């Protein structure tokens, strides 16, 4: 694998591209630092190879690579990350980052945690845009339809902060002058 490479990935039936700084890959997944905009690095994204239509580097992204290098952005894999089944990677993400965002269609993303799994399918505890965890979310996803898993982004980190703050307020944890 060529070190320090910003790539674009075209997913089947998607209009846009996933762009990222390539970190590692195996037979099933590509792990990248996510590049939502030129020169901006925001978290990580795992892309399922089964859904990749095309991938490569163009001249513009070579300049992005150069700028990222000049900024000192590393191509280090997150500490403790290993490729495995989607389920094991999602469990690791929950332990380290608390939340993930999955995508199974171009316009559909879900934020949350793994709820339960059956052969070929899984459910999540979905987090609403108001940072409320729906423990009874009942939508089943097929493992084979899973296209991307994002984690460690500013967006997800913001949700974690809001979610934890709501939990502290609900249980009156760490409040000044609190009598237990």
C-alpha positions as CSV (number, residue, x, y, z in Angstrom):
1,X,0.0,0.0,0.0
2,X,1.3,3.4,-0.9
3,X,1.8,5.5,2.2
4,X,0.1,8.8,2.8
5,X,-2.5,8.8,0.1
6,X,-5.8,10.8,-0.1
7,X,-8.3,8.7,-2.1
8,X,-11.8,9.1,-3.3
9,X,-14.2,6.1,-3.3
10,X,-17.3,5.9,-5.4
11,X,-19.9,3.7,-3.8
12,X,-22.5,1.8,-5.9
13,X,-25.6,4.0,-6.5
14,X,-24.1,7.0,-4.8
15,X,-23.8,10.4,-6.5
16,X,-20.9,11.7,-4.4
17,X,-17.7,10.3,-3.2
18,X,-16.2,9.3,0.1
19,X,-12.9,11.0,0.5
20,X,-10.2,10.1,3.0
21,X,-6.6,9.6,3.9
22,X,-6.0,5.9,3.5
23,X,-4.8,4.2,6.7
24,X,-5.3,0.5,6.1
25,X,-7.4,-2.1,4.4
26,X,-8.1,-5.8,4.4
27,X,-10.2,-8.0,2.0
28,X,-13.5,-6.5,3.2
29,X,-12.9,-3.0,4.5
30,X,-11.0,0.2,3.9
31,X,-10.1,2.4,6.9
32,X,-9.5,6.1,6.2
33,X,-9.3,9.4,8.1
34,X,-12.4,11.1,6.8
35,X,-11.9,14.3,4.7
36,X,-15.3,16.0,4.5
37,X,-13.8,19.0,2.8
38,X,-10.4,19.9,1.3
39,X,-7.7,20.0,4.0
40,X,-10.2,19.2,6.8
41,X,-9.8,15.9,8.7
42,X,-12.7,14.7,10.8
43,X,-12.7,11.3,12.4
44,X,-12.5,7.9,10.7
45,X,-14.6,6.0,8.2
46,X,-14.7,2.3,7.4
47,X,-15.9,1.6,3.8
48,X,-17.2,-1.9,2.9
49,X,-15.4,-3.0,-0.2
50,X,-18.4,-4.9,-1.4
51,X,-20.1,-1.6,-2.2
52,X,-17.1,0.1,-3.9
53,X,-17.7,0.9,-7.6
54,X,-14.4,2.8,-8.1
55,X,-11.5,4.3,-6.2
56,X,-8.4,6.3,-6.9
57,X,-6.5,9.5,-6.6
58,X,-6.7,12.6,-8.8
59,X,-4.5,15.7,-9.2
60,X,-6.6,17.8,-6.7
61,X,-6.3,15.1,-4.0
62,X,-2.5,15.0,-4.5
63,X,-2.4,18.6,-3.4
64,X,-4.7,17.7,-0.4
65,X,-2.2,15.0,0.5
66,X,0.6,17.5,0.4
67,X,-1.2,20.0,2.6
68,X,-2.2,17.3,5.1
69,X,1.5,16.2,5.3
70,X,2.6,19.8,5.9
71,X,-0.1,20.2,8.6
72,X,1.4,17.1,10.4
73,X,-1.7,14.9,10.0
74,X,-0.7,11.4,10.7
75,X,-1.7,8.1,9.1
76,X,-1.7,6.3,12.3
77,X,-4.4,3.7,12.9
78,X,-6.4,4.3,16.1
79,X,-4.8,2.6,19.0
80,X,-6.3,-0.8,19.6
81,X,-8.2,-1.0,16.2
82,X,-8.1,-4.2,14.3
83,X,-10.1,-5.4,11.4
84,X,-12.6,-8.0,12.2
85,X,-16.3,-8.6,11.6
86,X,-18.5,-5.5,11.3
87,X,-20.0,-6.4,14.7
88,X,-16.6,-6.7,16.4
89,X,-15.4,-3.4,14.9
90,X,-18.7,-1.7,16.0
91,X,-18.3,-3.0,19.5
92,X,-14.7,-1.7,19.6
93,X,-15.9,1.7,18.4
94,X,-18.5,1.8,21.2
95,X,-15.9,1.1,23.8
96,X,-13.5,3.8,22.5
97,X,-15.8,6.4,21.0
98,X,-19.2,5.6,22.5
99,X,-21.1,6.1,19.2
100,X,-20.9,5.2,15.5
101,X,-22.8,6.3,12.4
102,X,-23.7,3.8,9.8
103,X,-24.9,4.2,6.3
104,X,-26.8,1.6,4.3
105,X,-28.2,3.9,1.5
106,X,-27.0,7.2,0.1
107,X,-29.5,9.4,1.9
108,X,-29.8,7.3,5.1
109,X,-27.5,7.5,8.1
110,X,-28.1,6.2,11.6
111,X,-26.2,7.2,14.7
112,X,-26.1,5.0,17.8
113,X,-24.9,1.8,19.4
114,X,-25.3,-1.9,18.6
115,X,-28.4,-3.3,20.2
116,X,-28.5,-6.9,19.1
117,X,-27.6,-9.2,16.3
118,X,-28.9,-12.3,14.5
119,X,-27.4,-14.1,11.6
120,X,-27.2,-11.7,8.8
121,X,-29.0,-8.8,10.6
122,X,-28.6,-6.4,13.5
123,X,-30.4,-3.6,15.3
124,X,-29.1,-0.5,16.9
125,X,-30.0,1.8,19.8
126,X,-30.5,4.9,17.7
127,X,-29.6,8.4,18.9
128,X,-32.0,11.1,17.8
129,X,-30.9,14.5,16.6
130,X,-31.8,15.8,20.1
131,X,-29.3,13.3,21.7
132,X,-32.0,11.0,23.0
133,X,-31.2,7.3,22.9
134,X,-34.1,5.2,21.5
135,X,-33.5,1.8,23.2
136,X,-36.5,0.3,21.5
137,X,-35.6,1.4,17.9
138,X,-36.8,-1.6,15.9
139,X,-35.3,-1.2,12.5
140,X,-33.3,-4.3,11.4
141,X,-30.3,-3.8,9.1
142,X,-28.6,-6.4,7.0
143,X,-24.9,-6.8,7.5
144,X,-24.5,-7.1,3.7
145,X,-26.2,-3.7,3.2
146,X,-23.8,-1.9,5.5
147,X,-21.7,0.5,3.4
148,X,-19.9,2.8,5.8
149,X,-19.2,3.0,9.6
150,X,-18.0,6.4,10.8
151,X,-16.5,7.2,14.2
152,X,-14.5,9.8,16.0
153,X,-16.0,12.7,14.1
154,X,-16.7,16.1,15.6
155,X,-20.4,15.6,14.9
156,X,-20.5,12.3,16.9
157,X,-18.3,13.7,19.6
158,X,-20.8,16.6,20.0
159,X,-23.6,14.1,20.4
160,X,-21.7,12.2,23.0
161,X,-21.2,15.5,25.0
162,X,-24.9,16.4,24.7
163,X,-26.0,12.9,25.6
164,X,-23.7,12.7,28.6
165,X,-24.8,16.1,29.8
166,X,-28.5,15.1,29.5
167,X,-27.8,12.0,31.6
168,X,-26.0,14.0,34.3
169,X,-28.8,16.5,34.4
170,X,-31.4,13.7,34.6
171,X,-29.6,12.0,37.5
172,X,-28.4,15.3,39.1
173,X,-24.8,14.1,38.9
174,X,-21.9,16.4,39.7
175,X,-24.2,19.4,40.6
176,X,-22.8,22.0,42.9
177,X,-24.2,22.0,46.4
178,X,-25.8,18.6,45.8
179,X,-26.6,16.6,49.0
180,X,-26.5,12.8,48.5
